[in-house]
């Protein structure tokens, strides 16, 4: 069954009476924002700095304790996620591009650490997973992190610009979404643990560059979106062991306009829930639960970096019932978060961190 394409030019606008107020400058590419329970925000700068933004402050402070980070092209310091039981165990999870394991190049790694009591440094750092087959290419590192209801951690690594090599090969990292126990152990029920030479951490494969993930706690579903080439950005429900087709199946074409496949569907390969053509360059994802935004509560937000707006999706039974355009012209939104105060925070390339404040 063909998947409906979304052209951003046809989206209805959802009027919002909000103002984007600057709360911190000085972050050029704010890859991730992770709210803490006391109202502080942790923020990653892709070039390799982890910041703390204290509640009711506009002054960013740098944290020490990060490992060596290869800030190369789209790589660098990437996502942040608190463990789902962080109030008790205090673990913070981080993805970044690491040179470990080879004389040249890098690949995406997942680590965890704890914050010092004064929140100035990372302690007890542990490397949980490092993608092999380092590459000197600077594209498609991924990467986002989510936890499910059972405490498993999922994270993504893009195809690293090697679409004909990595995504369809289970013996290689890249173009995959992975699932681990919180301490880095491989779950015994992962789909490829008993397949010879396959990477046992793989949960799904055939991905291009997944840079948005969200776990739907109510329905126990991992959602992800990924960048297509020219056209074919995808929104997917991530299923155990599923092949999402890249690059054998795609709704996109090469950046030059030439085709690399004639297939948009194929038996045994998972079709997206929807795709955006032309590409919108989707970034982070956020499910809104705050009462501060009645029109947004219960909607899934994702940002279009290419066209400087945010898409608000109404979901129903694993499908997108309706999609709206909001905050047109807001800028190249890289990261989204809902703070402990209920406000939505935006990390915008070149602009820093902004807070959406309802206007009365």
C-alpha positions, -999 to 999 in steps of 0.1 A, spaced: 0 0 0 16 33 -11 26 57 17 12 92 15 38 119 8 37 152 27 45 184 9 52 210 35 36 237 13 2 221 18 2 219 56 -24 238 75 -12 264 99 -20 260 136 -21 295 151 -3 298 185 -3 328 208 33 322 219 66 341 219 101 326 215 121 343 242 159 339 243 172 323 275 208 316 265 232 325 237 266 312 228 257 278 216 262 275 179 247 241 172 227 230 203 223 193 194 204 183 225 186 198 255 180 176 285 159 191 313 168 182 349 142 178 376 153 210 395 147 232 364 183 233 351 190 223 315 219 203 301 229 213 266 253 198 241 273 220 217 281 198 187 317 211 186 323 193 219 311 212 249 286 201 275 268 231 292 246 235 322 220 263 321 208 269 357 172 276 363 164 313 360 198 321 346 212 330 312 248 321 320 260 288 305 287 269 325 309 243 310 311 208 325 344 188 325 349 150 322 339 144 286 360 119 266 379 128 234 353 139 208 359 140 171 341 172 160 341 163 123 314 175 98 281 163 113 299 145 141 307 158 176 289 158 209 254 147 201 225 135 222 217 135 259 191 114 278 186 108 315 179 72 324 142 66 329 149 61 366 174 89 369 159 103 401 173 71 418 203 60 398 214 95 384 227 81 351 231 104 321 235 89 286 255 106 259 262 99 222 293 114 205 317 107 177 347 88 189 381 79 173 386 49 195 396 17 177 413 30 146 442 53 136 419 75 116 382 84 113 355 80 139 321 65 146 292 71 170 296 59 206 272 57 236 285 64 271 270 71 305 281 91 335 268 108 366 269 145 374 290 157 403 271 171 433 280 207 422 271 198 385 304 209 372 318 176 359 310 141 348 319 112 371 319 74 367 321 76 329 315 43 312 317 35 275 287 13 266 290 9 229 313 21 201 304 17 165 332 -1 146 345 6 111 355 41 117 352 65 87 368 98 79 336 109 62 318 136 82 282 127 75 254 106 91 265 99 126 228 99 138 221 100 168 193 100 194 187 81 226 155 69 242 145 45 270 115 22 270 92 11 298 115 -18 308 146 4 310 162 -7 278 182 20 260 178 25 222 201 47 201 208 53 165 239 54 142 235 68 107 249 50 76 281 72 79 278 81 42 284 45 31 249 35 19 260 6 -3 281 -9 26 266 -4 60 228 -2 63 220 -37 49 250 -55 64 243 -69 99 280 -75 105 287 -38 103 277 -8 124 260 21 107 224 26 94 211 9 125 191 14 157 205 -5 187 190 -18 219 210 -25 251 205 -30 288 211 2 307 246 -10 317 256 -19 281 249 -56 282 233 -72 251 197 -83 258 193 -120 252 161 -114 231 176 -90 207 167 -102 172 202 -110 158 220 -124 189 221 -159 175 230 -149 139 266 -156 131 288 -125 128 258 -101 132 262 -72 156 241 -85 185 231 -50 197 211 -43 165 174 -38 169 165 -26 134 185 -19 102 183 -3 68 183 32 81 199 63 65 204 89 92 180 87 122 182 120 141 149 119 160 135 93 184 106 92 208 93 64 230 55 63 233 51 50 269 13 45 266 15 23 235 50 9 240 62 21 206 96 35 195 91 62 169 120 75 148 124 98 118 154 99 95 168 121 68 163 110 32 184 122 4 165 146 -20 130 137 -8 120 107 12 125 119 48 107 92 68 87 88 100 89 52 112 76 29 139 106 9 149 100 -29 151 122 -57 164 144 -70 136 128 -50 109 146 -38 77 137 -2 67 150 -6 32 178 20 28 191 22 1 173 -5 -17 139 12 -11 134 49 -9 110 77 -18 140 100 -25 165 105 -53 201 115 -54 209 152 -47 217 155 -84 182 144 -92 193 110 -106 177 77 -93 195 52 -72 165 28 -69 132 23 -87 116 7 -56 95 25 -31 82 -7 -15 96 -42 -12 84 -74 5 102 -80 37 110 -43 42 92 -19 65 74 11 49 74 44 67 43 58 84 47 88 62 74 105 42 82 141 34 89 150 -3 105 174 -7 128 168 22 122 190 53 154 179 71 137 168 104 156 172 137 145 164 172 112 150 184 91 160 214 57 148 226 39 176 244 23 169 278 24 204 293 -8 222 301 8 255 291 0 249 254 -36 236 250 -33 234 212 -1 214 214 -8 191 243 -9 155 230 8 163 198 42 151 185 65 179 175 94 177 150 114 205 135 122 212 99 157 225 98 155 232 61 124 253 60 125 268 95 92 256 110 80 230 134 56 203 125 29 193 150 15 158 144 -17 143 157 -12 105 161 -40 79 162 -35 41 163 1 42 149 -7 66 121 -6 104 116 -41 116 116 -32 153 109 -2 174 105 1 212 112 28 238 106 36 260 135 62 287 142 70 294 106 103 312 103 115 303 138 149 292 125 169 260 121 156 242 152 181 215 161 167 203 195 134 203 214 127 197 251 99 202 277 113 215 309 104 207 345 86 240 344 63 229 316 78 253 290 90 241 257 127 249 249 142 252 215 178 248 205 183 269 173 214 268 152 232 302 155 207 315 180 211 295 212 183 284 234 148 299 234 117 293 255 82 293 241 62 316 264 23 317 260 11 353 256 -20 365 274 
